Amino acid sequence: MEILKRLKTGKLIAFDQDEDARQNVPDDNRIIFLNQNFRFLRNNLRYNGIETIDGLLADLGVSFHQFDEPERGFTFRHDAPLDMRMSRNNKVTAAYILNNMDESSLADLFFNYGELTGSRRIAKEIVRSRSVNPLTTAGDMLAALESLTPVRQTHKFYARIFQALRIAVNREIDYLKEMLEQALDVLNKGGRLVVISYHSLEDRIVKNFMRTGNFEGEERKDFYGNLITPFRLMNRKGTTPGEKEIARNKRARSARLRIAEKI
């Protein structure tokens, strides 16, 4: 709504792969709502007769609705089915991954996407537990990992477990990279790329891409030693929420906003 208030000419194209998001689309002929993952950015723009854009805002967070609906399975606050799909068209659920992925792959998943140092012990315990009974609900998983849960960091531990599974279910890292590469192609010169991330894995990818034009952060320099990059950073360290904003919305505390302008 805030973008529409400031939009004098042009269109606002909104991507959201969750069908439930359609209920919140305002009745305004300036907005085009696309029930798609943003990895299909370029194709959907062309389908709607749009080749280039002046700005792109990507909010990488899980919506309040998804967190607050127990049956969506995004939180361990409820003993709900282990789903975690952003789009119900996705056939892979968190329960499917937990019960079918081999131990080594599970360990890599929790290490790479949850940044959990005890990932091998976690994977081993999951495989042991599922051999007795399938893990189908949040309660099943919490019970399976009870012996490994740090006493003073229970919430953080399970948050990282759920984060890793959610990223894997929705292929969030792969699709983020696809979107960023396409954004570089479709943005006009002087166009702004704005991304709000909520954990270090996403933020590292966004930061590297904005700074160097690649996801590894590898610097390429010209003959004179100047960094070759497709962007100009508008807030070099990113912007984080202040105390007042966090007081209004505690879920914003881990957010970081980065802005870059295409050169």
N, C-alpha and C positions, 0 to 999 in steps of 0.2 A: 504493500500500500504506500509506503514512504517513497519508493522509487516512482510509482505512478504519479504521486503528487508533484514530483519535480520534473516529470517527463513532459516537455513542451511539444516536441515532435517525435515521430518514430514509433517503434513498437517495443514492448517488453516481452521477450520470449522466455517462458518459465519451464524448466525441466524438473520433473519429479517422477521417479519410477514407482512410487507408492500410489496405488489407485485411490486411497483414502484422501490424498492431498487435493483431489479434484473438488472436494466439498468446500475448500477454502478459497477457491479461485473467485476473485471479484467480478462482478458483471460490468465489464469495461471492454469496449471494442479495440482498445490499444494493446491488450494482452493476448498472447498466444500461449495456451497451456499445452505442453507436450508430456504425455504420460510415458516418459522414456528415461533411461539412464543417460547421464550427460556424456557418456562415451560415444553416443550417436550424435554429437553436436553438429558436425559438419554436414552430414547427410540430411538431418532434419531442417537445418537452415536452408539448404538448397531446395529441399522439397517445398518449402514455403516461399521460395523466390528470393532468398536472402544470401548473398555471397560473402559480405563482410559486416562486422559489427564495430561499434564504438566502445563497448565496454562489456566485461563479463565478471559477474559476481558468483562465486561458488562457495556455498556454505556446506562444509563436509560433515556436519554433525547429524546425529540421530534426532528426529523430531520429538517434541514432548509427547505427541500422540503415540508414537511407537513405544516410548518408554513407559507410558502410563496405561497402556492396554496390555494386561497380563498375557492374553493369548498370543501376543506377538513374540513373546519370549526374549525380550531384549534385556531384562533385568533379573537379578537373583533375589529381588525383594518378594517375589511371588513364586510359589511352586507350580509354575506353568510349563507347558511343553517347550522343549528346547528347539525353537523355530529360528528366529533372528533374521528372517528374509526381509529385505527392504521391499522386494517385489514378490508377490505371491505367484508370479509366473516362473520364478526360480524353483527348480525341482530339488535343489540341495538345501537341507536344513542343518542346523547345528547338531541335532541328534544323529542325523545320517553320518556326519563327519566323525563324531565321537565313537560311533559303533562300527564304522567300516574302515577308517584310515589306519594304516599300520603304525606300530609303535614309534618307529624312527621318524616317520612323517609327522606324527602328532608332536613329538619332541621338537622338531624344527618349527612347527606352527607356533607353539607356545613361546619358543625362544625368539623367533623373528617378529611375530606380530604382537606378542604380549610382553616381550623383553623380560621374561622370567628365567632367572639363572638356574632354577631347579627343574627345568623343562623335562629332562629325561626321567626324573623320579615321578613327575606328574603324569607323563605319558604311560609309564609302567603301571602306575596305580589305576589309571583309567582302563587299560587293557585287562588288568586283573579283575577289576570290578565288573566290566561288561561281560566277562566270561561266565559270571554267575547270573547276572540279570542285565538286560539292556538298559542303557542310560537314556531315558526319554524325557525327563523333566529336570528343572533346575534343582529340585530337592534331591534327585538321584545323583546329580553331579556333586553337589555340596557334600552329600554323605560319602561319596567315593573319595573325595579329597580331604575329608575332615582331619585325617592324621597328618597331613602335610601343611595345613593352614597355620600361618604364623599367628601367634596369640595376639600380638599388638598391631598387626597389619591385615586383619581379616578382610576388611572392606576393599583395601587396595589389591590384595591378592586375587579375590574373586572378580574385581573389576577388570583386572588384566586378563584373567581367564576368559571372561565374556568378550572383552575387546578382541582378543586373538581369534575366537570363534566367529564373531561377527564379521571381522575383516575377511576371513577365509570364505565364509558363506557367500558374501556379496562381492568378493574379489575387489575389494575397495582400492587396494594399492595399484593393481593392474589398470583399473578403470580410471583412476585419478591421473595416471601417467598418459593414458590415451587422450583424455580430455585436455590436458595441458598442452600436448603436442598440437592438437587441433586448434586450440585457442590461439596459439602463435600464428597459425595459418590464416585464421578468419579475422583477427583483430586488425583494424585499420592502423596506419601509422599515427601515433599519438593516443591510440586506444589504451584503456586501462584494464589490467588483469587484477582482480581483487579476490583473495581466497581467505576464508576463515577455517582454520584447522583446530583440532581439539586434542591431539596427542603428538608426541615427538616424531613418530614415523611419518605422518602426513606432513608435518611442518618441515622436516628435513628435506623431503622431496620438493616441496613448493619453494623453499628457500634456495636450494641448489639450482632449480630450474630458472627462477627469476634472476639469480645472480650470474649464472654462466650459460644458460640455455640447454643444459643437460642435467640428468638426474643424479649423476655422481659428483657433481660440483667440480669437475675437472676444468681448470682454467686454460683458455687458449688466448695467446697474446699476439698482437701484430708486430711488425718490424721494430716499432718504437717502444714496445713493452706495454702497450695499452690493452686492457682486457677486451676481448671480442665477445660481445653479449648482445642479444636481441632486445634487452630491456634496460630501462633506467629505473633504479629502485627509488620509490617515493617515501618509504619509511624503512630504513635499512635494517633495523632490529625488530621490526614488526610492532604492532600495537596490541597491548593487553588491556583487559577491562580494569577499571578503577574500583575502589572500595564501594562506592555508591551503586555501581552497576551490579557488582557481585551480591550486594545486599538485596537488590531487587530480584536477581536471578542467579542463584547459587551454581546453576549448571554452566554458567558462562566463565567460571573461574579458570578453566584450563584453555580457554579460547585464545588464539593469536591471529590477528589480521595482518596480512601482508599485501602491499600494493606495488605494482610495477607498471610502467608505461612503455609501450612498444616503441622502439626507436625507428 
